[in-house]
Amino acid sequence: MGGVDSAPNCALAAATVAAAAERVAAAAAAATVAAAAERVAAAAAAVSVAAMPTVGELKKSLKAVGLAQTGEKPDLERRLRQHGEGESLKLDGVNPAALKNPALKKACAKRGLPCDLDLGTRDDLVDGLIASLTAEARAAGSSSNNNGGDDESDEPLSKKPRAGGASSSDDGDELAIGIAKQVLQLGEGGQVEAVLSVLGEAITRATPFAKQKRAYLQLARLIHPDKLGGKYDGATRAFQELVRAFDTLTAPEVVEDDAPAAPKAKTLARSNENCVRTRVFCPRCRAEWGTADSGLQPYDYTIFMQGLKTYCCALCLCDFGCMSAIHKCPICTKDFEYTTHDYHRQVSCGNARCTRTFGFHLYFIQPRVEAQLRADIRVEQEAKMKAREAAAARLARAQRKAPQASESEKKAQAERLFVLGLLDCCPRCGAEMAAGSNDEESRGAHLKACVDAKAHAAHAKAEAAAAAVAGAKAARRDAQEEAQNEAAWKFLGGDTGSMWLLTDKQLGSQLELHGLDGGGSREEKLARLARHRMADQGNLLTDGSGGGGGGGGKVRVSAASLPSNLHSMSLAQLRAVCASHGLVAKGETTDDIIRQLEGATELGKVLMLEEKPPPKPRAKSVAAEPDSSDDDAKPDDSSDEDVPLSQRAGKKA
């Protein structure tokens, strides 16, 4: 009986084993398929990565076509794309991407495109030029199709005449006229933000000042009356609307303080609504500035952010200002670009994902502190002006005595200094000599044996990197000096009579903003700007009081508008002072000009650029009441002195 019952059990066991074997086989097959799929995916990824060119390959391709190989990988890919698109859009047989900078700027200017490399990169200009040439090619293609395709000329599309005989320059004029009409229409409608947004980039009151100024300058170069005066009758009015829009958009928002209990006249102030004290950091050690343990007063933030003073880092002793400092957005905590023009405005940080706006807190400054600050700033700016002229004179004398040496002469001199032990590192490879072989003979032997091209290239690259870092630091330092000079001039009143305090760069910026010629000597530039401010006080773009010339185009010579010590100034500086006051300097010596200025100050003459007979002196009377006409003759600049810094948001001129 036991043998008979074992047969079914054996069959059941066999079936169980067979099922298990099938499951094992299926699992093995699935694992094999998954592994194969992973290998296929890995191979596809490897092929995809292999198909993407490396940075080295991109640079090699750019070098082959003669284009720049600097920048990140997206920049390199962008230049290759530009070169490919430009092959069918050549100008005089040259690919637009390969044009030299002067030719590129000229081609852009002819088409009414932005052409200033200070406001945009070369790649941006090339993209704009290629887009314009592509549009010209399409227009020419449609014209040739309409004419039956008879045009078989090999002349570049950009040089072919358009329908009706119009050239590319005519197209540029048509574009400029069209934009001028848009500016005029939008400006007359009061749409100031739309005026500066005509070129396509949205410009609002919260846009950083640097972008606002760039949009204004691009439009000014495009629709300036000197360019369109004979081609469009409304060019002058369009330019005036552009100036008015820029002035309105960049002016700080102010409110009138007309409380009934205040016995004083109305003053300008702004609230701190949506304003915060932003965090500022040292550019060298990145330590936070203005903390509670720094010993600074709250109003130092207001002084610092307006660019009036520089401060010393308590940790690394680095002297820096608001233009060279690191600023953190109070919303996204990322770095953002700051200028002194943003202090009285609601701005956004400019980062892609941070769109909220914020302002900068305005702290109260006691009148006594502000008066002392005003005096200190004036003394400091006068000293800096004299130091700049002295440095320029020393540099000119040095260049006359020892002309600039060539690169080969500099290299030979450095090698000689190294052999004599006056340089620690080899000028070829950058290696330092060992302690036991530091004599002249050993150094000469090292120099003769120093022929490693790779070491030379590595040392040259390191020197170039160090020079780039030093240049960036110098650029930040110069930007801080220029911003401080502009802020100080505006803080002191921003009047015409004090324009002699401006640096050459700031003077050029004022001329450019007013659309005036920037050529000539410093004295001629000051006289030209003074005439313009006297003639048209309503179109000033500065934040000064607007009374620099006084009402009716007059400038009074007063002790407040003159330097503290005339006898310490050079002849050129005194001539600049005369030009700022609208006075033609008479005499060839400093004593002559000083007597002229002192005489004008004592007599209280109102000086004009046009020579007019002096007014007749009135008879003095002890019992006479003061004449109200004397108040009318006073310049408007004095009003700026009466308004505290903490209540003034930067008065429009």
Helices and strands as residue ranges (DSSP letters): H 2-51, H 55-65, H 73-86, G 96-98, H 101-110, H 122-146, G 157-159, G 163-165, H 168-188, H 192-196, H 209-223, H 225-228, H 235-250, E 255-257, E 267-269, E 275-276, E 279-281, G 292-294, H 299-305, E 311-312, E 319-320, E 326-328, G 340-342, E 359-360, H 367-401, H 407-419, H 440-449, H 453-491, G 496-501, H 504-513, H 522-535, G 537-539, E 555-556, G 566-568, H 571-580, H 590-603, E 606-607, H 629-633, H 638-642, G 645-647
